[in-house]
């Protein structure tokens, strides 16, 4: 089933409305600007699917390009001299498109839209988004390829004496050069003792001989997110670190080996945790968000399905050091394919 | 009056609620992460001010640090193994804090909160935010200082043969090094013929002899935004360009000279447009957003007040070249002070 068909099945004869940015992207191809927070010249877009299957995007006139075929943009003024109330205008347009019974993603709906009588189908939409279409897998692969570039750049540029921020600049530049433009990038980028804190942003700290670099790169390319993590040593590490790294690789390999349609998300989590302990998830879905179902966490009885894309990231964290490895896999008909290509060696 | 006192005056005996990120920051000191879009481990925070003046922030437990004194954080689970519905939990907490009559920023309120009966005071809050307190001016000055660093870096690193993205990387790195960490930065960063398009992001285009660089840097530091623009030539430009640049500087100088309490925003706009024509605003307020009142646009009869902070940015755009200059000013008791320190020469 296409995404539209899946949305229509959830709507079940009702008009569907959502302002969740990921759901909007999923149904329309709209890629929101995000790096600067809410735009003063826009308002969060709405997607509206009527029972006959027409998909409409209510958005600023500046955002009406690059949409999926058959999506109609219903626009309000964008960057302009006029001082239009864009949030109010956007809501008015969306309201004008709601007819008959309405199903919506209630938690996403601002102001006037949330006052409409509707059935909340947010959970169903988020479950539907967990299984990716082929074009979505292509999108995720493109983002992972950029993450791979960043991982290779960070590894190649790692040296003592430079600051985390300098290494980060080289890493980000490599990704943006490969992509041909600026990218949103969520990252853990820590060295030395701060690797024990699981993650954090780069700082002015100078890298010292013997440090570990924990580098987790999460770039967004064309609406889809990649994810990746590796830990790199500046010198031969103590045996405890090397052994822990080996256990992390084993945890990753065994979790991958257990992934297949019908496998239980919580069971995959337990397999990884048999090798080492860590205070975070073993993994999570990625796609139009950085973290979604299937969540690979204790007790999640969700069953994996072909087309799910999962980042697996076992690690371990001590008082003054920590490490993590991460690969992204695609659930296939009988197992999984590893989509990540970056080096996981210490 | 303090910000809290101004909010209480607007609330006028009602409980006040907003989920506008700028209003939340204004009343609580909370600085939201924005570079990565909505976090899967959070939900937009709410600020709630009760009629007695208690300020509460409903936020993820990960966001409860760094708040203004006397702000109480009411938290829901943040980054965690549990699959809590954070948007629902956040709304429940906010609802539990609403008593009696409610005044709210309706357009900002998601889902269940927007269903509460309330008086919409969004416009009044946004007008109140246009006049800055001394600590807010300090915040804006810190951001402008970083923009100044970026302007100097772009000017110093500009050379033929490198790409826009390479120059951008050096520029951003200078700002992040000066700030000691990653920063959200909105930017126009165009060279050559694309300067005629007003703005746009950096690309892989190589800079050529004779190109102009139009560089508009808008970094956020600690919640407050700076703004700045300059146009720099790689070689002596044609006389038409130099003359247009001179007119832009004159427009900026005369607009500055006319700024004082009681001056009309639309009149300031007209003064700048007497020197050259451009399709965008002459200027705008900055602070917790990149563009707010006072908007320096035709017909805006808002009167300027001491404490307003205004970015003025006249420019001109031809078929295959364009230029813009921008300084930020603070409206004082009898005129304005220029807060920007960057070089505006061509």
Interface residues (C-beta under 8 A of the other chain):
Chain A: X21 X32 X34 X35 X36 X37 X38 X40 X41 X43 X79 X81 X82 X83 X85 X87 X88 X91 X106 X107 X108 X109 X110 X111 X112 X113 X114 X115 X163 X165 X166 X168 X169 X172 X173 X176 X177 X180 X181 X182 X184 X186 X201 X202 X203 X204 X218 X220 X279 X280 X281 X289 X290 X291 X292 X295 X297 X298 X300
Chain B: X21 X32 X34 X35 X36 X37 X38 X40 X41 X43 X79 X81 X82 X83 X85 X87 X88 X91 X106 X107 X108 X109 X110 X111 X112 X113 X114 X115 X163 X165 X166 X168 X169 X172 X173 X176 X177 X180 X181 X182 X184 X186 X201 X202 X203 X204 X218 X220 X279 X280 X281 X289 X290 X291 X292 X295 X297 X298 X300
